[in-house]
Amino acid sequence: MSARRKRFIEERHAEILKLVKDQERVTVKELRDRFSVSISTVRGDLDDLERMGMIRRTHGGAIAGESDKSILPFRTRRMYYGAAKKAIGEAAASLINDGEVIFIDGGTTAAEMRRFLGGKQGLTIITPSVEVAYWLFATSPINVYLLNGFLDRDSFSTIGVPCLDAWQEKIIAKAFCGAAGFTLQDGLTDLHAGFVEQKRAICDHARSVIGLIDHSKVGVTSLASFAGLDDIDIIVTDRALPPEMMRAVEEHKISVIEA
């Protein structure tokens, strides 16, 4: 399969998942008309997504499955709520001051911050993301520290507990961390043990922990927590939190920014 055809399929899968999430149900005919593809192509898409546990096939269509969408390839996850992720990334970048040492994680939402850092002066960015590191290196004078660790083939980011010796004396002003879920009980959670260990180590050393979550992550718990409510300073999201959750985060002195 060519890279271009694979990209088109991933884009279609991401859009189908968003429709299922928003509408709760889609039909084969609706998808055929929306994407101007054949019935057999739509059925193939639905078969693929059902095998991944993302949807459940019904007569003439599909409804949401029970598995976490984060098992999808990184490229596909990036397109899922892509506009929301970019808005969150821009709002998060506005919190950065010139001269700070900043951590940006390797998730799809945090990665959008790289687009909005060009005007910052004297920054040092610590990141596990090879993509973010290369982007900043190629497009700005920002100092970049790429975290050590095993390279994850899906996200193109390093994973595992980083070696702190090289930068432990630096003051990490802010740690920007995406998450697979956010709840009152577990705080910010992720689905990969390596990323949990990495973010937990960084958050322990950062002055301020900032969670980046689109609305689909609210009320969701993943594999393990890397920051509880007492560890989080700011949440940046694209929709207002539910009233009960908002009251609880305010009690914990957590600021909420709606992008």
C-alpha positions in Angstrom: 0.0 0.0 0.0 1.3 3.4 -0.9 2.0 6.0 1.8 -0.6 8.3 0.2 -3.3 5.7 0.1 -2.6 4.7 3.7 -2.9 8.3 4.8 -6.3 8.6 3.1 -7.5 5.5 4.8 -6.3 6.8 8.2 -8.0 10.1 7.6 -11.3 8.3 6.7 -11.0 6.1 9.8 -10.5 9.1 12.1 -13.5 10.9 10.6 -15.7 7.8 10.9 -14.7 7.5 14.6 -15.6 11.2 15.2 -19.0 10.7 13.6 -19.7 7.6 15.7 -18.6 9.6 18.8 -20.8 12.6 18.0 -23.8 10.9 16.5 -23.7 7.5 18.4 -24.5 5.7 15.2 -23.6 5.8 11.5 -24.9 4.0 8.4 -23.1 2.6 5.5 -25.1 4.7 3.1 -24.3 7.9 5.0 -20.5 7.1 4.9 -20.6 6.2 1.2 -22.2 9.6 0.4 -19.9 11.5 2.7 -16.7 10.1 1.4 -17.7 9.4 -2.2 -16.4 5.8 -2.0 -18.0 2.5 -2.8 -20.2 0.5 -0.4 -17.4 -2.2 -0.3 -14.8 0.4 0.7 -17.1 1.6 3.6 -17.7 -1.9 4.8 -13.9 -2.6 4.7 -13.4 0.5 6.8 -16.0 -0.6 9.3 -14.5 -4.1 9.4 -11.1 -2.7 10.2 -12.4 -0.5 13.0 -14.4 -3.3 14.5 -11.3 -5.5 14.6 -9.6 -2.8 16.6 -12.5 -2.7 19.0 -13.3 0.9 18.1 -16.8 0.3 16.8 -19.4 -2.4 16.8 -21.1 -3.4 13.5 -24.9 -3.2 13.3 -27.3 -4.0 10.5 -26.5 -1.3 7.9 -24.0 0.6 10.0 -22.1 0.8 13.2 -22.1 2.1 16.8 -19.3 2.9 19.2 -17.2 0.0 20.6 -15.9 -0.4 24.1 -12.1 -0.1 23.5 -10.1 3.1 24.1 -9.4 4.9 20.8 -5.8 5.4 21.8 -4.9 2.0 20.5 -5.2 3.5 17.0 -2.0 4.5 15.2 -0.5 7.8 16.3 -1.2 9.4 12.9 -4.9 8.5 13.2 -5.2 9.7 16.8 -3.7 13.0 15.7 -6.5 13.6 13.3 -9.2 12.6 15.8 -10.5 16.0 17.2 -7.6 17.6 15.3 -9.1 21.2 15.5 -9.6 20.8 19.3 -6.0 19.6 19.7 -4.7 22.6 17.8 -6.8 25.0 19.8 -5.5 23.4 23.1 -1.9 23.6 21.8 -2.2 27.3 21.0 -3.8 28.1 24.4 -1.1 26.1 26.2 1.7 27.8 24.3 0.4 31.2 25.4 1.3 30.1 29.0 5.0 30.0 28.2 7.2 32.9 29.1 10.5 33.8 27.5 13.5 32.2 29.0 11.8 29.2 30.6 12.7 25.6 30.6 9.6 23.7 29.4 8.7 20.0 29.1 6.4 19.0 26.2 5.4 15.4 26.0 5.1 13.2 23.0 1.3 13.0 22.7 -0.8 14.2 19.8 -2.2 17.2 21.7 1.0 18.5 23.2 2.7 18.1 19.8 0.5 20.9 18.5 2.2 23.4 20.8 5.3 23.4 18.5 3.4 25.5 15.9 3.0 28.4 18.3 6.4 28.8 19.9 8.2 30.7 17.1 7.9 34.1 18.8 9.3 32.9 22.2 12.8 33.9 23.2 15.4 32.0 25.2 13.4 28.9 25.6 14.7 25.4 26.4 12.4 22.6 25.5 12.7 19.2 27.0 10.7 16.6 25.0 10.7 12.8 24.2 9.2 13.6 20.8 11.6 13.3 17.9 9.1 15.1 15.7 8.8 18.0 18.1 12.5 18.2 18.6 13.3 18.2 14.9 10.5 20.8 14.2 11.9 23.2 16.7 15.5 22.6 15.7 14.7 23.3 12.1 12.4 26.3 12.5 13.5 28.3 15.5 16.5 29.2 17.7 14.9 27.3 20.7 17.3 25.1 22.6 16.1 21.5 22.5 16.9 18.6 24.9 15.7 15.2 23.6 15.0 12.8 26.4 16.8 9.5 26.4 15.0 6.2 26.4 13.7 3.5 24.1 12.2 4.8 20.8 8.5 4.0 20.4 7.9 3.1 16.8 4.3 4.3 16.8 4.6 7.8 18.3 8.3 8.3 17.3 9.0 9.3 20.9 11.3 8.0 23.6 9.7 6.1 26.5 10.7 5.0 30.0 12.1 6.8 33.0 14.6 9.4 31.7 18.1 9.9 33.0 17.8 13.0 35.2 21.6 13.6 35.6 21.9 15.8 32.5 19.2 18.3 33.5 18.1 17.7 37.1 19.7 21.0 38.2 17.6 23.0 35.7 14.3 24.4 36.9 11.5 22.9 34.8 9.0 25.8 34.9 6.1 24.0 33.3 5.4 20.4 32.2 2.8 20.1 29.5 1.3 16.6 29.5 -1.4 15.1 27.3 -3.3 12.2 28.7 -5.5 9.3 27.7 -7.9 10.2 30.5 -8.8 12.6 33.3 -11.0 11.8 36.3 -11.3 13.1 39.8 -10.3 9.8 41.3 -7.2 9.2 39.2 -6.2 12.5 37.8 -4.2 12.4 34.5 -3.7 8.9 33.2 -2.0 7.2 30.3 -2.2 3.9 28.6 1.5 3.0 28.2 3.6 2.2 31.2 6.7 3.8 29.6 4.9 7.1 29.1 3.4 7.0 32.7 6.9 6.5 34.2 8.4 9.2 32.1 5.7 11.8 32.8 5.6 10.9 36.5 9.3 11.6 36.8 9.0 14.9 34.9 6.0 16.1 36.9 7.9 15.4 40.2 10.5 17.9 39.1 8.3 20.6 37.5 7.2 23.7 39.2 3.8 23.6 37.4 2.0 20.6 35.8 -0.4 21.4 33.0 -2.7 18.8 31.6 -3.9 19.0 28.0 -7.1 17.1 27.4 -9.8 17.3 24.7 -13.3 16.7 25.9 -13.3 13.0 24.9 -10.7 12.3 27.7 -12.9 13.7 30.5 -14.3 11.0 32.7 -12.0 8.4 31.2 -9.4 6.4 33.2 -6.6 4.6 31.4 -3.8 2.2 32.5 -2.2 4.3 35.3 -2.0 7.8 36.8 1.0 10.0 36.4 -0.4 13.1 38.1 -3.2 13.2 40.8 -5.4 16.2 41.5 -2.9 17.5 44.1 -0.1 17.5 41.5 -2.0 19.4 38.7 -1.9 23.2 38.5 -3.7 23.9 35.2 -6.1 22.0 32.8 -6.4 23.2 29.2 -9.3 21.7 27.4 -11.7 22.5 24.5 -15.0 22.4 26.4 -16.3 23.3 29.9 -15.8 20.5 32.4 -19.0 18.9 33.9 -20.2 21.1 36.9 -19.4 18.5 39.6 -15.9 18.0 38.2 -15.4 21.7 37.9 -16.3 22.3 41.5 -13.8 19.5 42.6 -10.9 20.9 40.5 -11.5 24.4 41.9 -11.4 23.0 45.4 -7.9 21.6 44.5 -6.8 25.1 43.3 -6.6 23.8 39.7 -7.1 26.5 37.0 -9.1 25.5 34.0 -8.5 27.1 30.6 -11.1 26.5 27.8 -9.4 26.9 24.5 
